[in-house]
């Protein structure tokens, strides 16, 4: 074990250690006993000198000086410890060019040292010399097998750290080629290839392993993982399906298969796998949570609640469970129940979003003051700028929805004092300014956004639409909207803006075409009012009124629709 730990530390250095500043590493420079007796000749005296200077230089942080003296000492000495020390210093200082001959000297002096051969093999692989590394890897494997150690695991550990992945796999392939009937060697090769991001090589190795031993489960699992990494999703799914059918009691296989199915958005099939796991491991919090989310995705809310409530019973992932129970209540129209769940989330990653959602719902239920107080508390007790902005935006949206535009404007003025030039706050204030007929403020805020982000499609569209709708600067409006349209030609709101500015420019055919396209994408009240207006002016009055009435049925309080109805059908 000590040898493996030592080798691992050296391999880490081999993978990229840099010089450690002006000090010395106690592992590289332990207290060395330099008592060598009386020199018998000049050679021994020279060796003693090299060692002494090298040691002193190392303790003073002069690594390059220390290394040079130790390299000379290693050439003079037959003591493998000196060559080992030279190797360590070279690796620690990041000098791989000098580390390689030092390690070769170490192996030459102590060919039975596992550590020496591991380090040299790793350096040769990193130097793209896999052929030269193979004899050392084989010696390591033979020595480990002689003492019934995990030689293959050690080889994979050595080679998985190599920076030159292709050379590492090539070296292991040569080791495996000399053991053609050993499935475990092929499995080790497959594992290494996958770790070195060579999935095709991993597939080939695992298939060779399975030809030798068709019942080697680890090879089957690794093969499926490798196929997935090749990008062949169908083959990967088929491989995992075959495995689950073959080993139906292996719950880990079912989990892995279920995750693959989730990636393919095959939610029902994934649910089947996870349900089988929960049937055996009823208190598996991760599986219960996953099943809750899958059922939400599938709009199976009762089933989702069952799994999430089980999490509450076992006291696991409670915050997340309450958050998603709140989401379910919100989706099913039970606002008060949603608020109750959200406000019970008192910690974790969903706490802040839960508080914001609860406040929004309180606003929708007419509890505006309570909602604002909750958002203010959350804002004032947080030092997170992103959260502070989010609470300002949520509160502003609440005030906009309740048509308290002046209060909304005051709030956003305050927000921008604390967060000047924040794009989302500027955009929100611009929209609020439009409600107050403060077109000058809208222009100022949107232009401040465009100064920071000249191609911001939302700002370009909002500015262009407002100029088209509220001023006679139609050509300027067309320019802004065109720039937004170039970026998002399929955005319903931008298509609507283009249709509206074309209408204002008198290009009714083009206007109708764009507005019909926008309305087909999103049956929004604003788009409906614009399309109805154009159709009315083109003489298609029955269709215009039909669109208007249908839109009012969906949104009976829409101000623009109501104004148009009064104008067209007083």
Rosetta blueprint (number, residue, H / E / L):
1 X L
2 X H
3 X H
4 X H
5 X H
6 X H
7 X H
8 X H
9 X H
10 X H
11 X H
12 X H
13 X H
14 X H
15 X L
16 X L
17 X L
18 X L
19 X L
20 X L
21 X L
22 X L
23 X L
24 X L
25 X L
26 X L
27 X L
28 X L
29 X L
30 X L
31 X L
32 X L
33 X L
34 X L
35 X L
36 X L
37 X L
38 X L
39 X L
40 X L
41 X L
42 X H
43 X H
44 X H
45 X H
46 X H
47 X H
48 X H
49 X H
50 X H
51 X H
52 X H
53 X H
54 X H
55 X H
56 X H
57 X H
58 X H
59 X H
60 X L
61 X L
62 X L
63 X H
64 X H
65 X H
66 X H
67 X H
68 X H
69 X H
70 X H
71 X H
72 X H
73 X H
74 X H
75 X H
76 X H
77 X L
78 X L
79 X L
80 X H
81 X H
82 X H
83 X H
84 X H
85 X H
86 X H
87 X H
88 X H
89 X H
90 X H
91 X H
92 X H
93 X H
94 X L
95 X L
96 X H
97 X H
98 X H
99 X H
100 X H
101 X H
102 X H
103 X H
104 X H
105 X H
106 X H
107 X H
108 X H
109 X H
110 X L
111 X L
112 X L
113 X L
114 X H
115 X H
116 X H
117 X H
118 X H
119 X H
120 X H
121 X H
122 X H
123 X H
124 X H
125 X H
126 X H
127 X L
128 X L
129 X L
130 X H
131 X H
132 X H
133 X H
134 X H
135 X H
136 X H
137 X H
138 X H
139 X H
140 X H
141 X H
142 X H
143 X H
144 X H
145 X H
146 X H
147 X L
148 X L
149 X L
150 X L
151 X H
152 X H
153 X H
154 X H
155 X H
156 X H
157 X H
158 X H
159 X H
160 X H
161 X L
162 X L
163 X L
164 X L
165 X H
166 X H
167 X H
168 X H
169 X H
170 X H
171 X H
172 X H
173 X H
174 X H
175 X H
176 X H
177 X H
178 X L
179 X L
180 X L
181 X L
182 X L
183 X H
184 X H
185 X H
186 X H
187 X H
188 X H
189 X H
190 X H
191 X H
192 X H
193 X H
194 X H
195 X H
196 X L
197 X L
198 X L
199 X H
200 X H
201 X H
202 X H
203 X H
204 X H
205 X H
206 X H
207 X H
208 X H
209 X H
210 X H
211 X H
212 X H
213 X L
214 X L
215 X L
216 X L
217 X H
218 X H
219 X H
220 X H
221 X H
222 X H
223 X H
224 X H
225 X H
226 X H
227 X H
228 X H
229 X H
230 X H
231 X L
232 X L
233 X H
234 X H
235 X H
236 X H
237 X H
238 X H
239 X H
240 X H
241 X H
242 X H
243 X H
244 X H
245 X H
246 X H
247 X L
248 X L
249 X L
250 X L
251 X H
252 X H
253 X H
254 X H
255 X H
256 X H
257 X H
258 X H
259 X H
260 X H
261 X H
262 X H
263 X H
264 X L
265 X L
266 X L
267 X H
268 X H
269 X H
270 X H
271 X H
272 X H
273 X H
274 X H
275 X H
276 X H
277 X H
278 X H
279 X H
280 X H
281 X L
282 X L
283 X L
284 X L
285 X H
286 X H
287 X H
288 X H
289 X H
290 X H
291 X H
292 X H
293 X H
294 X H
295 X H
296 X H
297 X H
298 X L
299 X L
300 X L
301 X H
302 X H
303 X H
304 X H
305 X H
306 X H
307 X H
308 X H
309 X H
310 X H
311 X H
312 X H
313 X H
314 X H
315 X L
316 X L
317 X L
318 X H
319 X H
320 X H
321 X H
322 X H
323 X H
324 X H
325 X H
326 X H
327 X H
328 X H
329 X H
330 X H
331 X H
332 X L
333 X L
334 X L
335 X H
336 X H
337 X H
338 X H
339 X H
340 X H
341 X H
342 X H
343 X H
344 X L
345 X L
346 X L
347 X L
348 X L
349 X L
350 X L
351 X H
352 X H
353 X H
354 X H
355 X H
356 X H
357 X H
358 X H
359 X H
360 X H
361 X H
362 X H
363 X H
364 X H
365 X L
366 X L
367 X L
368 X H
369 X H
370 X H
371 X H
372 X H
373 X H
374 X H
375 X H
376 X H
377 X H
378 X H
379 X H
380 X H
381 X L
382 X L
383 X L
384 X L
385 X H
386 X H
387 X H
388 X H
389 X H
390 X H
391 X H
392 X H
393 X H
394 X H
395 X H
396 X H
397 X H
398 X H
399 X H
400 X H
401 X H
402 X L
403 X L
404 X L
405 X H
406 X H
407 X H
408 X H
409 X H
410 X H
411 X H
412 X H
413 X H
414 X H
415 X H
416 X H
417 X H
418 X H
419 X L
420 X L
421 X L
422 X L
423 X H
424 X H
425 X H
426 X H
427 X H
428 X H
429 X H
430 X H
431 X H
432 X H
433 X H
434 X H
435 X H
436 X L
437 X L
438 X L
439 X H
440 X H
441 X H
442 X H
443 X H
444 X H
445 X H
446 X H
447 X H
448 X H
449 X H
450 X H
451 X H
452 X H
453 X L
454 X L
455 X L
456 X L
457 X H
458 X H
459 X H
460 X H
461 X H
462 X H
463 X H
464 X H
465 X H
466 X H
467 X H
468 X H
469 X H
470 X H
471 X L
472 X L
473 X L
474 X H
475 X H
476 X H
477 X H
478 X H
479 X H
480 X H
481 X H
482 X H
483 X H
484 X H
485 X H
486 X H
487 X H
488 X L
489 X L
490 X L
491 X L
492 X H
493 X H
494 X H
495 X H
496 X H
497 X H
498 X H
499 X H
500 X H
501 X H
502 X H
503 X H
504 X H
505 X L
506 X L
507 X L
508 X H
509 X H
510 X H
511 X H
512 X H
513 X H
514 X H
515 X H
516 X H
517 X H
518 X H
519 X H
520 X H
521 X H
522 X L
523 X L
524 X L
525 X H
526 X H
527 X H
528 X H
529 X H
530 X H
531 X H
532 X H
533 X H
534 X H
535 X H
536 X H
537 X H
538 X L
539 X L
540 X L
541 X H
542 X H
543 X H
544 X H
545 X H
546 X H
547 X H
548 X H
549 X H
550 X H
551 X H
552 X H
553 X H
554 X H
555 X L
556 X L
557 X L
558 X L
559 X H
560 X H
561 X H
562 X H
563 X H
564 X H
565 X H
566 X H
567 X H
568 X H
569 X L
570 X L
